[in-house]
Amino acid sequence: MPKIQASTVAEHRAAQRAALLDAARALLSEHPEQIPSLADVARHAGLARSSAYSYFKSRTDMFDVLVADTFPRWSAFVEKQMAEARTPGARILAYVEANLQLVARGDHALARALASAGNSEVLATSSRLLHDSLEAPLRAALTEHGASDPDRMAELVQSVVYALSRMIENGLDLPAARGLARELLTPYLRPDAG
């Protein structure tokens, strides 16, 4: 019988499950083009292959759980960065820069890898929830900033994020991407602009 490495069985199981999810996240981030097997994930986590099947029915099941775990983390990171900004304009810029930071550290590649590995229904639902949860504070900041049409302006801001994300994934470094975002958006975000 394996040794329990926590004060309770429930804590042990939660830690093992988290270790497997962290291992899957790490493997996908390192090699987004290679979808790891449950055995690969268990090996990377330092667990027996059979342990992975104690927590997940299949590789798809594990990736569905990883999608459900990863997207709220993305949203929480962006929301935290926005909350630390003092003005509506600074919150809008924080939204852009936080998303770019996540892309630069590999989270977007992870999301793409998850899209090819998981259940499309789970991914679609999680993606929609992520999009909605990110757009709400962005629209609120745009409204407070004085945007005449916050919904369409949010789409424009998001298009900047998408374009710069592609540039980062094609080799542009994060400081350069941030510089381009600031160069483009600062005239709009200045309190006296308009």
Summary of the structure (lengths in Angstrom):
residues: 194
radius of gyration: 19.5
end to end distance: 69.2
largest distance: 69.2
contacts: 574
relative contact order: 0.11
helix: 79%
strand: 0%
